[in-house]
């Protein structure tokens, strides 16, 4: 009988009750980065630059939204593979991901649909005229790669996160997960070489082809997820390869974003993983620095080479400078956080990181809900009025995000841990010896990305 694919992991960072184990504090610097990234994205959609004297100049040369999401992707790249490898258990990783993401996502959709009228385009789930397609594609978290309208504006990033999970799972099951640096370099090279040569949504040409693609992809993804959740070694490996194959086909041929942006996102995440490996002795510092340096340079160059003309409408940036400077700034900000990782971060920043996922999901629906209450637009003309409006928005946003974290995210994550423990008791997964020794450090529970 095939054994479940499980490798020895570092000591667990949480007790059975879900409380942090002794010495397993959250990674404050990652929380701070994630919280700041979410807040900057929210302020970007709040259009805070319009309130500043030189906001137009800043907007033409720096995109707050791109900065925020790229910072998110770097952090995810750093922490997601670490979360999988800490567990050493593919099934446990996926149970954790499901309970980490879907409850908050469902709650955000429900709240948004209740708050916003049908004519508001910031929430499109069940409002596209093809409710079943909308529900299935967004339920798979692959809608942006299937030619289906995102259920909420911001959920496009979750599609890339999902494919990243597919890829790191496949690499882990094939014992190739330590090759993050060359993978990052290769993906950045593809971004440079392909640029805009490959079009968007090549596999779909209309509603009929979207449904056909969904009919093909849905059973493949469900079968792959069922296999990786089975705990059986052979099935897990086959399922992981199936998911990775589906993901690679979609990002190669059916992305909405320009090809260089898609490939740079994945290069960025794998470069973030290379930072983690260098930190914990799984990769030499020089190869890690060279790999990350190449990815950063490639990220700046693709903006200069490809983010011009009509393409800027697809990247939602104002110019090539806006793309390149924002991308570079995201890495610079991450580097500062990494250098300060041993410092104590203010509790407000670590709290902001804890609520960041809820904040990211609900900020646009909340903004659209409270704008009419205060007669906006137009924006207040006085400085005091603009400060007051910003304070009101942030106050409501942070309060709702905290409530979602407290009453949705935390209980569901605790439930996920109980489900995982129950599954492991009924179907224990004996550890398989690792293919190669590595010096790793435990990753605190709850610090994983998303």
QUIRAVEN-V260853 format. One record per backbone hydrogen bond with DSSP energy under -1.0 kcal/mol. CO is the residue of the C=O (numbers start at 1). NH is the residue of the N-H. E is the energy in kcal/mol with one decimal. If there is no record, write none. Layout:
# QUIRAVEN-V260853
co: <CO;CO>
nh: <NH;NH>
e: <E;E>
This chain:
# QUIRAVEN-V260853
co: <5;6;13;15;19;21;26;27;28;29;30;31;32;33;34;35;36;37;38;39;40;41;42;43;44;47;48;49;52;54;55;56;58;63;64;65;66;67;68;69;70;71;72;73;74;75;76;79;80;81;82;83;84;88;89;90;91;92;93;94;95;96;97;98;101;102;103;104;105;106;107;108;109;110;111;112;117;122;124;130;131;132;133;134;135;136;137;142;143;143;151;151;152;154;157;158;159;160;161;162;163;164;165;166;167;168;169;170;171;172;176;179;180;181;182;183;184;185;186;187;188;189;190;191;194;195;206;207;208;209;210;211;212;213;214;216;217;218;219;220;221;222;223;224;225;232;233;234;235;236;237;238;239;240;241;242;243;244;245;246;247;248;249;250;253;255;258;259;260;261;262;263;264;265;266;267;268;269;270;271;272;273;274;275;276;277;277;278;284;285;286;287;288;289;290;291;292;293;294;295;296;297;298;300;301;302;303;306;308;309;310;311;311;312;319;320;321;322;322;323;324;325;326;327;328;329;330;331;332;333;334;335;336;338;340;346;347;348;349;350;351;355;356;357;358;359;362;363;364;365;366;367;370;371;372;382;383;384;385;386;387;388;389;390;391;392;393;394;395;396;397;398;399;400;401;402;403;404;404;405;408;409;410;411;412;413;414;415;416;417;418;419;420;421;422;423;444>
nh: <90;432;21;18;15;24;28;31;32;33;34;35;36;37;38;39;40;41;42;43;44;45;46;48;47;50;51;52;55;58;59;60;62;67;68;69;70;71;72;73;74;75;76;77;78;79;80;83;84;85;86;87;88;7;93;94;95;96;97;98;99;100;101;102;105;106;107;108;109;110;111;112;113;114;115;116;120;153;127;134;135;136;137;138;139;140;142;145;146;148;124;125;155;157;161;162;163;164;165;166;167;168;169;170;171;172;173;174;176;175;179;183;184;185;186;187;188;189;190;191;192;193;194;195;197;260;210;211;212;213;214;215;216;217;218;220;221;222;223;224;225;226;227;228;229;236;237;238;239;240;241;242;243;244;245;246;247;248;249;250;251;252;253;254;202;201;262;263;264;265;266;267;268;269;270;271;272;273;274;275;276;277;278;279;280;282;283;281;288;289;290;291;292;293;294;295;296;297;298;299;300;301;302;304;305;306;307;308;311;312;313;314;315;317;323;324;325;63;326;327;328;329;330;331;332;333;334;335;336;337;338;339;340;341;343;350;351;352;353;354;355;359;360;361;362;363;366;367;368;369;370;371;374;376;375;386;387;388;389;390;391;392;393;394;395;396;397;398;399;400;401;402;403;404;405;406;407;408;409;410;412;413;414;415;416;417;418;419;420;421;422;423;424;425;426;427;447>
e: <-1.1;-3.1;-2.1;-1.7;-2.9;-2.4;-1.3;-2.1;-2.6;-2.1;-2.7;-2.7;-2.5;-2.5;-2.3;-2.3;-2.5;-2.1;-2.2;-2.5;-2.1;-2.2;-1.7;-2.2;-1.0;-1.1;-1.6;-1.4;-1.6;-2.0;-2.8;-1.9;-2.2;-2.3;-2.5;-2.5;-2.5;-2.0;-2.2;-2.5;-2.2;-2.2;-2.8;-2.6;-2.0;-2.4;-2.9;-2.3;-2.1;-2.8;-2.3;-1.7;-2.5;-3.3;-2.3;-2.3;-2.3;-2.3;-2.2;-2.5;-2.1;-1.4;-2.3;-1.6;-2.2;-3.1;-2.5;-2.4;-2.3;-2.7;-2.7;-2.4;-2.8;-1.9;-1.9;-2.6;-1.7;-1.2;-2.4;-2.4;-2.7;-2.7;-2.5;-2.0;-2.0;-2.0;-1.9;-1.8;-1.5;-2.1;-2.5;-1.4;-1.4;-1.3;-1.8;-2.5;-2.2;-2.0;-2.1;-2.1;-2.5;-2.8;-2.1;-2.2;-2.5;-2.2;-2.4;-1.5;-3.4;-1.4;-1.6;-1.7;-2.6;-2.3;-2.5;-2.5;-2.3;-2.3;-2.1;-2.2;-2.1;-2.6;-3.4;-1.7;-3.0;-1.6;-2.1;-2.2;-2.1;-2.6;-2.4;-2.4;-1.5;-3.0;-2.5;-1.0;-2.8;-2.7;-2.5;-2.4;-2.9;-2.6;-2.0;-2.3;-1.7;-3.0;-2.3;-2.4;-3.2;-2.5;-2.1;-2.2;-2.5;-2.5;-2.4;-2.4;-2.6;-2.6;-2.2;-2.2;-2.5;-1.8;-2.3;-2.4;-2.5;-1.6;-2.0;-2.6;-1.9;-2.0;-1.5;-2.4;-2.4;-2.0;-2.4;-2.0;-2.0;-1.8;-1.8;-1.6;-1.6;-2.4;-2.4;-2.3;-1.8;-2.6;-1.2;-1.2;-1.9;-2.9;-2.6;-2.5;-2.8;-2.6;-2.3;-2.3;-2.6;-2.5;-2.7;-2.5;-2.0;-2.7;-2.8;-1.6;-3.1;-2.7;-1.3;-2.2;-1.7;-1.1;-1.3;-1.6;-1.3;-1.3;-1.6;-2.8;-2.8;-1.0;-1.3;-2.5;-2.4;-2.5;-2.0;-1.6;-2.5;-2.7;-2.2;-2.6;-2.0;-2.2;-2.7;-2.4;-1.5;-1.5;-2.1;-1.7;-2.8;-1.9;-2.0;-1.8;-2.0;-2.5;-2.7;-2.1;-2.3;-1.3;-2.4;-2.0;-2.7;-1.5;-2.5;-1.9;-1.2;-2.6;-1.2;-2.2;-2.3;-2.5;-2.5;-2.3;-2.4;-2.4;-2.3;-2.6;-2.5;-2.5;-2.7;-2.8;-2.0;-2.5;-2.4;-2.2;-2.0;-2.5;-2.4;-2.9;-2.7;-2.0;-2.2;-2.7;-2.0;-2.4;-2.2;-2.4;-2.4;-2.0;-2.0;-2.8;-2.5;-2.4;-2.5;-2.7;-2.4;-1.9;-2.1;-2.9;-1.7>
